[in-house]
């Protein structure tokens, strides 16, 4: 019985120690980069006046990084324009620069 407890405690300690040294920043960096790519593609589609494709790209940007305020702002503004069921007024939809690094909530963890 003592051998089983020793074996379980050894495996538990080993898994905790090995988990501390794993690099988890790659997943965060990858999701931020994918989010930026999706926003860029959404901006390109918006400048080509394809609202549905832009909406899809902004939604995918939010799925990649739900903490990206730029993706939420662009998706929100696009949905406000679409929900009026009127012809799209292109002067209200401005393609702006991407999110700045200092506005990124994950920058603190890097």
C-alpha positions, 0 to 999 in steps of 0.5 A: 500500500505504501508503494502505491502512495509513493508511486502516486505522490511521485507521479503527482510531483513529477507532473507538477514540476514538469508543468512549471517549465512548459512554455505557454507563451507560444499559444498566446502569441499565435492567437494574437497573430491570427487575430491581427491577420483576420482583422487585416483581411476584414479591413481588406474586404471592407475596403472592397465593399464586401460586408459579409466577408468582413463580418466573417473575418472580424468574427474569426478575429474575436474567436482567435483572441476574445480580448482584442478590443480592436476586433470587437470594435470593428465587429460592433461598428459593422453590426450597427451598420448592417442591423439598420436594414438600409443600404450601407453608408460607406462613409461611416465605415472607416478602416483604421490602423490595427491595435497598438501594442500598448493596448494589448492586454496580453502584453503584460504577460510576455 
